[in-house]
């Protein structure tokens, strides 16, 4: 029957009503989509370059955060949709925003110890150039830290290095007795693999003519067999443990706090304790429970000490900013100290009684290495392995190959340092899925030493072979290994890109990498190394708002000026945890305030590390030139790290080779 109102049939009328309803619903949905509220940002960062480390969108104009995470990143117009009445706008004022740096390898507690000791580093980071200057710095530190010395009952120094001292050798017990015969005096080599003790420190540590060399270490001796004061590898660690054992928990907790503060000054939002034990993990956890850390710390206990502890505590989740990430294994020692385990003799070793054909020695036996790697793979635990010399890397890769064959591919095993890896070893690493954490800062600090004494010019050109790794499409990390060097992110970046030595020599131009690659090796790739690429290392929605603000865009400035960059802010989960002081008040970043120690660990260390050394001493310049440089330093010095200033002076005021473009042969 026809519809009386329209003349249409009932079916036609129903279809017409449905069509109208659908059209209305579509219109309302579209209107709702336009007007739908979006998440309101806590902060929106604009006004400077934003480098995301995301290949799909490497640069952005704005970044929004909410609840400690990244809410949006992209064009200013898109990100500003998240602006609300409560949103704080952050003007970068031309500065550059990047992901917070992720520590590929370092020792955060040891960094605090460094910050609390007499600074025995060479220029540009300290003031020691020979034995007399070392003695002078120790006496000065003793005088300026009388209360701390009284509480500790010893004089402690960090950072001496025969490679930068006129005598080209370690100080002896007799020379340290001249500093004090009434107190133990103990010095740590910059590599952390040697110690030098006076007679009283040797006695307190229990070292006599009758003490045998410990496995994996050497007690250097006088002709009558008594210790001469120089201790290598495990002998050094044994002495250090004996002497520092009286420090108490509060002292080590202070070291941990000081180390974490140092890392934040250089833009790190994740630090590593790269050779922990049960005690140091306990220290980190206690400090974390007290709210003592502004950044995350991932620890790797020594696999040769307590595997049960590692297996019971390893986790991918942080508790109060601390977690155990896996295990650490150390196969050999220090290349600059001639204890790295090589596959050939050292080139021209000095400063010791080295037999013909000397090639270093292992700190762990092949049986120990094979057993440790197999245990880690069997239990699906990540293992980081220190291997500097070629022979050490051979042993490691062989162990990984055997473990993979038996237990299957592993938990992203990491080779730490690989200072003198051969090219065939890089191929093996790629085939086995081993992640290389490299140490290109060696090119600056010890490049000349390696060229002239350690391995010779040919092998020195291939040290820290970032070029080989990059050519094979491998991810890699770059590190500072603090306290071996300051955790100076800018020096890490500069060394990776330029590979300049202290003398200005370019070591291995073929291993120079673009700035963009060097930045990934400090952010997203070490985040992957730590199984944290889903939350850290790049700027993408949902990831933690772990950020660093640099004074300029590292991808836009001349690569030869990278060391003039400054860390302006470090931001952890959208909270500023480090703010650089104004340029007029800025101290050299290498000077880190000493921590206050608790009652069972000694009173406050009152003095900061030594300021940057006088450059005239470094270069032996005429008086007029010294005055000119001093004037420049007076104005500019406070704005940069000591290493930055040294590099700048060496490049601008002394003849140097013609620069080679980054990545060129």
C-alpha positions as CSV (number, residue, x, y, z in Angstrom):
1,X,0.0,0.0,0.0
2,X,1.5,3.4,-0.9
3,X,2.7,5.6,1.9
4,X,0.1,8.4,2.4
5,X,2.7,11.1,3.3
6,X,5.2,10.6,0.4
7,X,3.6,8.3,-2.1
8,X,6.7,6.0,-1.7
9,X,6.4,2.3,-0.9
10,X,7.3,1.3,2.7
11,X,10.5,-0.4,1.7
12,X,11.6,2.7,-0.2
13,X,10.8,4.8,2.9
14,X,12.9,2.6,5.2
15,X,15.9,2.7,2.8
16,X,15.7,6.5,2.7
17,X,15.6,6.8,6.5
18,X,18.6,4.5,6.8
19,X,20.6,6.5,4.3
20,X,19.8,9.7,6.1
21,X,20.8,8.2,9.4
22,X,24.1,6.9,8.0
23,X,24.8,10.3,6.5
24,X,24.0,12.1,9.7
25,X,26.2,9.6,11.7
26,X,29.1,10.2,9.3
27,X,28.8,13.9,9.6
28,X,28.7,13.7,13.4
29,X,31.7,11.4,13.4
30,X,33.7,13.7,11.3
31,X,32.7,16.6,13.5
32,X,33.6,14.6,16.6
33,X,37.0,13.8,15.0
34,X,37.7,17.5,14.5
35,X,36.6,18.5,17.9
36,X,37.8,15.5,19.9
37,X,40.1,16.5,22.7
38,X,43.7,15.5,22.5
39,X,46.1,14.7,25.3
40,X,47.4,17.9,26.7
41,X,51.2,18.1,26.9
42,X,53.1,19.0,30.1
43,X,55.8,20.6,28.0
44,X,56.4,21.4,24.4
45,X,60.0,22.0,23.2
46,X,60.4,24.4,20.2
47,X,62.8,26.9,18.9
48,X,65.8,24.8,17.9
49,X,66.8,21.7,16.0
50,X,65.5,18.4,17.3
51,X,67.5,15.3,16.3
52,X,65.4,12.2,16.8
53,X,67.7,9.3,15.9
54,X,64.6,7.9,14.0
55,X,65.3,7.1,10.4
56,X,61.8,7.8,9.3
57,X,61.9,11.3,10.8
58,X,65.5,12.2,11.7
59,X,64.6,15.9,12.4
60,X,61.6,17.6,14.0
61,X,60.4,21.1,14.8
62,X,58.7,20.4,18.1
63,X,58.4,17.7,20.8
64,X,55.7,17.3,23.4
65,X,55.9,15.4,26.7
66,X,53.3,14.1,29.1
67,X,53.9,12.2,32.4
68,X,57.6,11.8,31.8
69,X,57.2,10.4,28.3
70,X,57.2,11.7,24.7
71,X,53.7,12.5,23.6
72,X,54.3,13.8,20.1
73,X,57.2,14.8,17.9
74,X,57.0,16.3,14.4
75,X,56.1,19.6,12.8
76,X,55.3,22.6,15.1
77,X,51.8,22.7,13.8
78,X,51.1,19.1,14.5
79,X,52.7,19.1,18.0
80,X,51.0,22.4,19.0
81,X,47.6,20.5,18.9
82,X,48.6,19.2,22.3
83,X,49.1,22.6,23.8
84,X,46.7,23.5,26.6
85,X,46.3,26.0,29.4
86,X,48.7,24.0,31.6
87,X,51.3,23.3,29.0
88,X,54.7,24.9,29.6
89,X,56.4,26.1,26.4
90,X,60.2,25.5,26.4
91,X,62.1,27.7,24.0
92,X,65.4,26.0,23.0
93,X,66.6,29.4,21.8
94,X,68.5,27.8,18.9
95,X,70.0,25.1,21.0
96,X,69.6,21.4,19.9
97,X,67.5,18.7,21.5
98,X,68.6,15.1,21.3
99,X,67.8,11.8,23.1
100,X,69.7,11.5,26.4
101,X,73.0,9.7,26.0
102,X,73.1,6.0,26.9
103,X,76.3,4.8,28.5
104,X,77.7,1.9,26.4
105,X,80.4,1.2,29.0
106,X,81.6,2.9,32.1
107,X,82.0,2.4,35.9
108,X,79.8,4.9,37.7
109,X,81.1,4.0,41.2
110,X,84.7,4.3,40.0
111,X,83.9,7.6,38.6
112,X,82.9,8.8,42.0
113,X,86.2,7.5,43.4
114,X,88.0,9.5,40.7
115,X,86.1,12.6,41.7
116,X,87.1,12.1,45.3
117,X,90.9,11.5,44.8
118,X,93.9,13.6,43.9
119,X,93.7,14.4,40.2
120,X,96.9,12.8,38.6
121,X,95.8,13.2,35.0
122,X,98.0,14.8,32.4
123,X,97.1,18.0,30.5
124,X,94.5,18.9,29.4
125,X,92.6,17.3,32.2
126,X,95.1,17.6,35.0
127,X,98.5,18.8,36.0
128,X,100.9,15.8,36.1
129,X,103.7,15.7,33.5
130,X,106.4,13.8,35.5
131,X,107.2,12.3,38.9
132,X,108.0,15.6,40.6
133,X,104.7,17.2,39.5
134,X,102.9,14.0,40.6
135,X,104.5,14.3,44.1
136,X,103.6,18.0,44.2
137,X,99.9,17.4,43.4
138,X,99.7,14.6,46.0
139,X,101.2,16.9,48.7
140,X,98.8,19.7,47.7
141,X,95.8,17.4,47.9
142,X,96.9,16.1,51.3
143,X,97.2,19.7,52.6
144,X,93.8,20.7,51.2
145,X,92.0,17.6,52.3
146,X,93.5,17.2,55.8
147,X,90.2,16.1,57.5
148,X,89.5,13.5,54.8
149,X,93.0,12.2,54.9
150,X,92.7,11.9,58.7
151,X,89.4,10.0,58.4
152,X,90.6,7.7,55.6
153,X,94.0,7.2,57.0
154,X,95.6,7.4,53.6
155,X,96.5,9.5,50.6
156,X,94.8,8.4,47.4
157,X,95.3,9.6,43.8
158,X,93.8,8.7,40.4
159,X,94.9,9.1,36.8
160,X,98.6,8.9,36.5
161,X,99.9,7.5,33.2
162,X,103.5,6.8,32.1
163,X,102.4,7.5,28.5
164,X,102.1,11.1,29.4
165,X,105.0,11.4,31.9
166,X,108.5,12.4,31.1
167,X,110.0,9.3,32.8
168,X,107.8,7.0,30.8
169,X,107.4,4.7,33.8
170,X,105.3,4.2,36.9
171,X,106.2,5.9,40.2
172,X,108.0,3.6,42.7
173,X,107.4,2.9,46.4
174,X,110.5,5.0,47.2
175,X,109.2,8.0,45.2
176,X,105.8,7.7,47.0
177,X,107.6,7.4,50.4
178,X,108.9,10.9,49.6
179,X,105.3,12.1,49.6
180,X,104.6,10.4,53.0
181,X,106.2,7.7,55.0
182,X,103.6,8.0,57.8
183,X,100.5,7.4,55.7
184,X,99.7,4.8,53.1
185,X,99.9,6.3,49.6
186,X,98.0,4.6,46.8
187,X,97.7,5.7,43.2
188,X,95.5,4.2,40.5
189,X,96.7,4.3,36.9
190,X,94.3,6.0,34.4
191,X,93.3,2.7,32.9
192,X,92.3,1.3,36.2
193,X,94.5,-1.7,35.6
194,X,97.6,-0.7,37.6
195,X,98.4,0.7,41.0
196,X,101.4,2.3,42.6
197,X,101.9,2.0,46.4
198,X,104.3,3.4,48.9
199,X,106.0,1.1,51.4
200,X,103.3,1.5,54.1
201,X,100.5,0.8,51.6
202,X,102.3,-2.4,50.4
203,X,102.6,-3.5,54.0
204,X,98.9,-2.8,54.8
205,X,97.9,-4.7,51.7
206,X,100.1,-7.7,52.8
207,X,102.6,-7.6,49.9
208,X,106.1,-8.8,50.8
209,X,109.0,-10.5,49.0
210,X,107.4,-13.8,49.9
211,X,104.0,-12.9,48.4
212,X,103.5,-14.8,45.1
213,X,102.1,-13.1,42.0
214,X,98.3,-13.7,42.0
215,X,96.8,-15.4,39.0
216,X,96.2,-12.8,36.3
217,X,98.5,-10.2,37.9
218,X,102.1,-9.2,38.6
219,X,103.8,-7.7,41.6
220,X,106.8,-5.8,40.1
221,X,109.9,-6.3,42.2
222,X,113.3,-5.1,43.2
223,X,116.4,-7.3,42.6
224,X,116.0,-8.7,46.1
225,X,112.4,-9.8,45.4
226,X,110.6,-7.2,47.4
227,X,107.8,-5.3,45.8
228,X,108.9,-2.1,44.1
229,X,105.5,-0.5,44.5
230,X,104.0,-1.2,41.0
231,X,101.1,-3.6,40.9
232,X,99.5,-5.0,37.7
233,X,95.9,-6.2,37.2
234,X,94.7,-8.6,39.9
235,X,97.6,-7.6,42.2
236,X,96.4,-4.0,42.0
237,X,92.7,-5.0,42.6
238,X,93.7,-7.0,45.6
239,X,95.7,-4.1,47.1
240,X,92.9,-1.6,46.4
241,X,90.4,-3.8,48.1
242,X,92.5,-4.2,51.1
243,X,93.2,-0.5,51.5
244,X,89.7,0.7,50.7
245,X,88.0,-1.9,52.8
246,X,87.9,0.4,55.8
247,X,86.0,3.1,53.9
248,X,82.6,1.7,54.9
249,X,79.3,1.7,53.2
250,X,78.7,5.4,53.5
251,X,81.9,6.1,51.7
252,X,81.1,3.9,48.7
253,X,77.5,5.3,48.7
254,X,79.0,8.8,48.4
255,X,81.2,7.6,45.5
256,X,78.1,6.3,43.7
257,X,76.2,9.6,44.2
258,X,79.2,11.5,42.9
259,X,79.6,9.3,39.9
260,X,76.0,9.6,38.9
261,X,76.2,13.4,39.3
262,X,79.2,13.4,37.0
263,X,77.4,11.4,34.3
264,X,74.5,13.9,34.3
265,X,76.8,16.8,33.7
266,X,77.7,15.2,30.4
267,X,74.2,14.5,29.2
268,X,73.9,10.8,30.2
269,X,70.5,9.7,31.3
270,X,71.5,6.0,31.6
271,X,74.8,5.1,33.2
272,X,76.6,1.7,33.5
273,X,78.4,0.1,36.4
274,X,80.5,-2.1,34.1
275,X,82.2,-4.4,36.6
276,X,80.1,-4.7,39.7
277,X,80.0,-7.2,42.5
278,X,77.4,-8.1,45.1
279,X,78.6,-5.3,47.4
280,X,78.6,-2.5,44.8
281,X,75.1,-3.6,43.6
282,X,74.0,-3.3,47.2
283,X,75.5,0.1,47.4
284,X,73.6,1.2,44.3
285,X,70.4,-0.2,45.6
286,X,70.7,1.5,48.9
287,X,71.4,4.9,47.4
288,X,68.6,4.4,44.9
289,X,66.1,3.6,47.7
290,X,67.1,6.9,49.3
291,X,66.3,8.8,46.1
292,X,70.0,9.3,45.5
293,X,70.1,9.0,41.7
294,X,68.6,11.2,39.0
295,X,69.4,8.8,36.2
296,X,69.1,5.1,35.5
297,X,72.1,2.8,36.3
298,X,72.5,-0.7,34.9
299,X,75.0,-3.0,36.6
300,X,77.0,-6.0,35.3
301,X,78.5,-8.0,38.1
302,X,81.7,-10.0,37.5
303,X,80.8,-13.5,36.3
304,X,83.9,-15.0,37.9
305,X,82.8,-13.9,41.4
306,X,79.1,-14.8,42.0
307,X,77.0,-16.4,39.3
308,X,74.2,-17.3,41.6
309,X,73.8,-13.6,42.5
310,X,73.7,-12.6,38.9
311,X,71.1,-15.3,37.9
312,X,68.9,-14.4,40.9
313,X,69.0,-10.6,40.2
314,X,69.2,-10.1,36.5
315,X,66.1,-8.1,35.3
316,X,65.0,-5.9,32.5
317,X,63.1,-3.7,35.0
318,X,64.5,-0.9,37.0
319,X,63.7,-0.6,40.7
320,X,64.3,3.0,41.8
321,X,66.4,3.5,38.8
322,X,68.8,0.5,39.3
323,X,68.9,-2.9,37.7
324,X,71.3,-5.8,37.1
325,X,71.5,-6.2,33.3
326,X,73.7,-9.2,33.0
327,X,77.3,-10.4,33.6
328,X,80.8,-9.0,33.0
329,X,83.9,-10.9,32.1
330,X,87.4,-9.5,31.8
331,X,89.9,-11.4,29.6
332,X,92.9,-9.1,29.5
333,X,94.2,-5.8,30.6
334,X,95.3,-2.3,29.4
335,X,96.9,-1.8,26.0
336,X,98.5,1.5,27.0
337,X,100.0,-0.4,30.0
338,X,101.1,-3.3,27.8
339,X,98.9,-5.9,29.6
340,X,96.4,-6.4,26.8
341,X,96.7,-9.9,25.4
342,X,97.9,-9.6,21.8
343,X,98.5,-12.1,19.0
344,X,101.9,-10.6,18.3
345,X,104.7,-8.8,20.3
346,X,104.3,-5.3,21.4
347,X,105.9,-2.7,19.1
348,X,108.2,-0.8,21.4
349,X,107.2,-1.3,25.0
350,X,108.8,1.0,27.6
351,X,108.6,1.5,31.3
352,X,109.1,-2.1,32.3
353,X,111.4,-5.2,32.0
354,X,109.8,-6.8,29.0
355,X,111.3,-9.9,27.5
356,X,111.7,-10.2,23.7
357,X,108.5,-11.2,22.1
358,X,106.4,-10.0,25.0
359,X,102.7,-9.9,24.0
360,X,100.8,-9.3,27.2
361,X,98.9,-11.9,29.2
362,X,95.4,-13.0,30.0
363,X,93.5,-12.0,33.1
364,X,91.3,-15.0,32.7
365,X,92.3,-18.5,31.4
366,X,90.8,-19.9,28.2
367,X,89.0,-22.5,30.3
368,X,87.4,-19.7,32.5
369,X,86.3,-17.8,29.4
370,X,84.8,-20.8,27.8
371,X,83.0,-21.8,31.0
372,X,81.7,-18.3,31.7
373,X,80.4,-17.7,28.1
374,X,78.7,-21.1,28.1
375,X,77.0,-20.4,31.4
376,X,75.7,-17.1,30.2
377,X,74.3,-18.6,27.0
378,X,72.8,-21.6,28.7
379,X,71.0,-19.3,31.2
380,X,70.0,-16.7,28.6
381,X,72.0,-14.0,30.4
382,X,73.7,-11.2,28.5
383,X,77.4,-11.0,29.0
384,X,79.7,-8.1,28.4
385,X,83.4,-9.0,27.9
386,X,86.4,-6.8,28.1
387,X,88.9,-7.8,25.4
388,X,91.5,-5.3,24.2
389,X,94.2,-7.4,22.5
390,X,93.8,-9.5,19.3
391,X,94.4,-12.8,21.2
392,X,91.8,-11.9,23.8
393,X,89.2,-11.2,21.1
394,X,90.1,-14.5,19.4
395,X,89.5,-16.4,22.6
396,X,86.2,-14.6,23.2
397,X,84.8,-15.2,19.7
398,X,85.8,-18.8,19.8
399,X,83.9,-19.2,23.1
400,X,80.8,-17.5,21.8
401,X,80.9,-19.6,18.6
402,X,81.0,-22.8,20.8
403,X,78.3,-21.5,23.1
404,X,75.9,-20.6,20.3
405,X,76.4,-24.0,18.7
406,X,75.4,-25.7,21.9
407,X,72.8,-23.3,23.3
408,X,71.6,-21.2,20.3
409,X,71.9,-17.5,19.6
410,X,72.5,-15.6,22.8
411,X,71.5,-12.5,24.6
412,X,73.2,-9.8,22.6
413,X,76.7,-10.5,23.7
414,X,78.9,-7.4,23.8
415,X,82.6,-7.1,23.2
416,X,83.9,-4.2,25.2
417,X,86.8,-2.2,23.8
418,X,88.2,-4.4,21.0
419,X,91.0,-1.9,20.7
420,X,93.1,-3.8,18.2
421,X,90.6,-6.0,16.5
422,X,91.6,-7.4,13.1
423,X,89.2,-7.0,10.2
424,X,88.6,-10.7,10.1
425,X,87.5,-10.6,13.7
426,X,84.9,-7.9,12.8
427,X,83.5,-10.3,10.2
428,X,83.2,-13.0,12.8
429,X,81.5,-10.6,15.2
430,X,78.9,-9.8,12.6
431,X,78.3,-13.5,11.8
432,X,77.9,-14.3,15.5
433,X,75.7,-11.2,16.3
434,X,78.2,-9.7,18.8
435,X,77.7,-6.1,19.6
436,X,80.9,-4.0,19.6
437,X,81.2,-1.3,22.3
438,X,84.3,0.6,21.1
439,X,86.6,3.2,22.7
440,X,87.6,5.7,20.1
441,X,88.6,8.2,22.8
442,X,91.8,6.2,22.7
443,X,92.7,8.0,19.5
444,X,93.0,11.3,21.4
445,X,94.4,10.2,24.8
446,X,96.7,7.4,23.7
447,X,96.8,7.5,19.9
448,X,100.4,8.8,19.8
449,X,101.5,6.3,22.5
450,X,99.9,3.4,20.6
451,X,101.6,4.6,17.3
452,X,105.0,4.9,18.9
453,X,105.1,2.2,21.5
454,X,102.1,-0.1,21.8
455,X,101.3,-1.5,18.4
456,X,103.1,0.7,15.8
457,X,101.7,3.0,13.1
458,X,100.0,0.4,11.0
459,X,97.9,-1.2,13.7
460,X,97.3,2.1,15.4
461,X,95.5,3.4,12.3
462,X,93.0,0.6,12.8
463,X,92.4,0.9,16.5
464,X,88.8,1.2,17.5
465,X,87.8,0.2,14.0
466,X,84.5,2.1,13.7
467,X,84.9,2.3,9.9
468,X,85.0,-1.5,9.5
469,X,82.0,-1.9,11.7
470,X,80.0,0.8,9.8
471,X,80.9,-0.6,6.4
472,X,79.3,-3.9,7.5
473,X,76.1,-2.3,8.5
474,X,76.6,-3.2,12.2
475,X,75.2,-1.3,15.1
476,X,77.9,-0.3,17.7
477,X,78.3,1.7,20.8
478,X,81.0,4.2,21.8
479,X,82.1,4.7,25.4
480,X,84.4,6.6,27.8
481,X,85.1,3.8,30.2
482,X,85.1,6.3,33.1
483,X,87.1,6.7,35.3
484,X,89.6,5.8,32.6
485,X,88.6,9.1,31.0
486,X,86.0,11.6,32.2
487,X,82.5,10.5,31.0
488,X,82.7,13.4,28.5
489,X,80.1,12.8,25.9
490,X,81.4,15.6,23.7
491,X,84.9,14.1,23.7
492,X,83.4,10.7,22.8
493,X,81.6,12.3,19.9
494,X,84.6,14.3,18.7
495,X,87.0,11.4,18.9
496,X,84.7,9.1,17.0
497,X,84.3,11.6,14.1
498,X,87.8,13.2,13.9
499,X,90.2,10.5,15.4
500,X,92.7,13.2,16.3
501,X,95.5,12.4,18.7
502,X,97.0,14.8,21.3
503,X,99.6,15.8,18.7
504,X,97.0,16.5,16.0
505,X,97.7,13.3,14.0
506,X,94.7,11.7,12.4
507,X,94.8,8.0,13.2
508,X,93.0,5.9,10.6
509,X,91.0,8.4,8.4
510,X,89.1,5.4,6.9
511,X,87.5,4.8,10.3
512,X,86.1,8.3,10.7
513,X,82.3,8.2,10.7
514,X,79.6,10.8,10.0
515,X,78.3,12.8,13.0
516,X,74.9,11.2,12.5
517,X,76.4,7.7,12.9
518,X,78.5,8.8,15.9
519,X,75.3,10.1,17.6
520,X,73.5,6.8,17.1
521,X,76.4,5.1,18.7
522,X,75.7,7.2,21.9
523,X,71.9,6.9,21.9
524,X,69.7,4.4,20.1
525,X,72.4,1.7,19.5
526,X,73.5,1.4,23.1
527,X,69.9,1.5,24.1
528,X,69.5,-1.6,21.9
529,X,72.6,-3.0,23.6
530,X,70.8,-2.8,26.9
531,X,67.5,-4.2,25.6
532,X,65.9,-0.8,26.1
533,X,65.4,0.4,22.5
534,X,61.6,0.3,23.1
535,X,61.9,3.1,25.7
536,X,65.1,4.9,25.2
537,X,67.6,6.1,22.7
538,X,65.4,8.0,20.2
539,X,62.7,10.6,20.3
540,X,59.4,8.8,19.4
541,X,55.9,8.9,21.0
542,X,55.7,6.6,24.0
543,X,59.4,6.6,24.8
544,X,60.8,8.1,28.0
545,X,61.4,11.8,27.8
546,X,65.2,11.3,28.4
547,X,66.7,14.3,26.7
548,X,69.9,16.3,26.4
549,X,70.2,19.9,25.2
550,X,73.4,20.9,23.4
551,X,74.7,24.4,22.7
552,X,74.6,23.8,19.0
553,X,73.6,21.3,16.3
554,X,76.4,18.8,16.0
555,X,75.2,17.8,12.5
556,X,75.4,21.4,11.3
557,X,78.7,22.7,12.6
558,X,82.2,22.0,11.2
559,X,83.2,18.5,12.5
560,X,86.5,20.0,13.5
561,X,84.6,22.2,16.0
562,X,82.6,19.4,17.7
563,X,84.7,19.8,20.8
564,X,83.3,23.3,21.3
565,X,79.8,21.9,22.0
566,X,78.5,22.1,25.5
567,X,75.9,20.1,27.4
568,X,73.4,22.8,28.5
569,X,70.8,20.5,30.1
570,X,70.2,16.9,31.0
571,X,66.6,15.9,31.3
572,X,65.4,12.6,32.8
573,X,61.8,11.6,32.3
574,X,61.0,15.3,31.5
575,X,62.7,16.5,34.7
576,X,65.8,18.7,34.4
577,X,68.5,16.9,36.4
578,X,71.4,19.1,35.2
579,X,71.5,22.7,34.2
580,X,74.8,24.2,33.0
581,X,75.7,27.4,34.9
582,X,75.8,30.6,32.9
583,X,78.9,30.9,30.7
584,X,80.3,33.6,32.9
585,X,80.3,31.2,35.9
586,X,81.0,27.9,34.1
587,X,83.9,25.9,35.4
588,X,85.7,23.3,33.3
589,X,83.3,20.3,33.2
590,X,86.2,18.0,34.2
591,X,86.1,19.6,37.7
592,X,83.5,17.7,39.7
593,X,82.7,18.5,43.3
594,X,83.9,15.9,45.7
595,X,81.2,14.0,47.6
596,X,80.5,14.2,51.3
597,X,81.2,10.9,53.0
598,X,79.3,9.5,56.0
599,X,80.7,9.1,59.5
600,X,82.0,5.6,58.8
601,X,83.7,6.6,55.6
602,X,85.3,9.9,56.4
603,X,84.3,13.5,56.4
604,X,83.6,15.6,53.3
605,X,86.3,15.9,50.6
606,X,86.5,19.6,50.5
607,X,88.2,20.3,47.2
608,X,87.1,19.7,43.6
609,X,89.4,18.1,41.0
610,X,92.3,20.2,39.8
611,X,91.3,22.8,37.1
612,X,92.6,22.5,33.6
613,X,96.4,22.6,33.5
614,X,98.5,25.5,32.1
615,X,99.0,24.9,28.4
616,X,102.3,26.6,28.2
617,X,103.7,23.6,30.2
618,X,102.2,21.3,27.6
619,X,103.9,22.9,24.6
620,X,106.9,24.7,26.0
621,X,106.1,28.0,24.2
622,X,107.8,31.4,24.2
623,X,106.7,33.9,26.8
624,X,104.7,36.1,24.3
625,X,102.8,33.1,23.0
626,X,102.2,31.9,26.6
627,X,100.7,35.3,27.4
628,X,98.5,35.2,24.3
629,X,97.1,31.8,25.1
630,X,96.7,32.7,28.8
631,X,94.6,35.7,27.8
632,X,92.5,33.5,25.5
633,X,92.0,30.9,28.2
634,X,91.0,33.5,30.8
635,X,88.1,34.6,28.6
636,X,87.2,31.3,27.0
637,X,88.4,28.6,29.3
638,X,85.4,28.4,31.7
639,X,83.1,27.6,28.8
640,X,84.6,24.3,27.7
641,X,86.1,21.1,29.0
642,X,89.8,20.8,29.4
643,X,89.9,18.3,26.5
644,X,88.0,20.6,24.3
645,X,90.4,23.5,25.0
646,X,93.4,21.4,24.4
647,X,92.0,20.2,21.0
648,X,91.1,23.7,20.0
649,X,94.5,25.1,20.9
650,X,96.4,22.3,19.2
651,X,94.4,22.8,16.0
652,X,94.4,26.6,15.9
653,X,97.8,27.5,17.2
654,X,100.1,24.8,16.0
655,X,100.8,23.4,12.6
656,X,98.8,20.3,11.8
657,X,98.2,18.0,8.8
658,X,95.7,19.0,6.2
659,X,92.3,17.8,7.4
660,X,90.7,14.8,5.8
661,X,87.0,14.9,5.2
662,X,85.0,12.8,7.5
663,X,84.8,9.2,6.2
664,X,87.4,9.8,3.5
665,X,90.4,7.6,3.0
